[in-house]
Amino acid sequence: MAANFWTSSHFKQLLDPEEVDVVHQQDKDKGITLEEFKLIKIHMANYIMKLAQHVKVRQRVVATAVTYMRRVYTRKSMTEYDPRLVAPSCLYLASKAEESTVQARLLVFYIKKLSADEKYRYEIKDILEMEMKILEALNYYLVVFHPYRTLSPLLRDAGINDTNMTQISWGLLNDTYKMDLILTHPPYLIALACIYIASAHREKDITTWFEELRVDMNVVKNISMEILDFYESKMVADERLTTAFIKLALKP
């Protein structure tokens, strides 16, 4: 694995937000809107997290799996790559990439246990076949640098001993994987945005510390606004998600 983010494949694959918010033509043909596209990705990120709790893998594996899933859909349509199979397959691949391997049969067991929906009831061969398709879609680039790596050192450097502020920062960071931030921004900036929001919430003035870092505060504030906008809009009716999946199931 590359030791330096700036020389890694992750850095070279960073995208502009406009490149991420693109509904592929095959999905458009089925009536999938950009809002529904984002909604399905949020739902599948939650599904990965739920599966991960049952197979007992580290948060880093979950974060890598969600990143793979989001990368796949910058290149492939949901019509071609069914999200209900892509999500567990990304978790399976991420568990290997992060050296915390989950057996495919265990994954399949919990997939079936967690859902009565026949569309979720995959077999081992389905997971293995989709794993290969995901590898190809990712061009075999599996390196992911996560903000977790920098959050703790940054909190220490800022002299933050407030347990609540630390917990808020970690909670915010976990929720950033329900967005596409990991595809569009360097990890340390995402971590800084989480600290920025947490400090505002706890009314702790760390302006001087941010100035000493000499980072572009406009970028940090923009990322912070994306996170806050997500929280404002996350109260979404289940019917909209159901409608989106019905559209995907339509024959071309």
C-alpha positions, 0 to 999 in steps of 0.5 A: 500500500502506498505510504503517501496519499499524494503519490497514491492511486487514491489521490490520482482518482479524486474527482470533481463533484460534477463527475460524481453526481452523474446518472448513467444513461441506462439508469436515466432510461429507467427514469432514475433521477439524481436524487434517487441515485444519491438515495440508493447509494445512501441506502446501500452504505447503510446496508453495508454497515448493517452487514458489517455489524453481523460479520464483525469487521472493523470500521475501516473495512466498512469505510473501504467497502463504501468507498469501493461502492461509490467509486463503482457508480462513477463508472458503471450504471446501477442497471448493469451493477445491481446495488443489492449485490454490489454492496455485499460484494464490496464488503467482501472485497474490502475485507480482503484488501484490509486484511480482515477477511470475511468468508463468503458463506458467512456473508451470504448467511447474513444477507439471507437472514437480514432480508426476506426480499428474494432480490437480496438472497444471493449465493456465494457464486454471485458474490464471487462473480460480482467481486471480479466485476468490481475489481475490473470496474475499479481498474484493480486500484484498491488503495483507500486513505481514510480520514480516520488516520488523521483525525486523532493526531489533528485532535491532539494537535489542536489540544482538544481534551473535550470527550464530547467534541471528540465523539462528535468529530468521530460521529461526523466522520462516520457519517461522511461515508453516506456522502461522496466526500471520500471521492472528491476531497483529500482525507485530511480536509474531511477530518478538518471539516468534522473538527470545524463543525464539532468545535462550532457545536461545542462553542470552542474557539480553535480559530488560531489553530486553524490559521496555524495549519495554513489550510484553505479554510474556504475548502474546509467550510465548503466541506462542512456545509456539504455535511450539514446539508446532508443532515438537513436533507436526510429525513427521506421517505421510504417510499422514494427509495422503494420507487427508485428500486422499482424503476431499476427493476424495469425491463429496458 
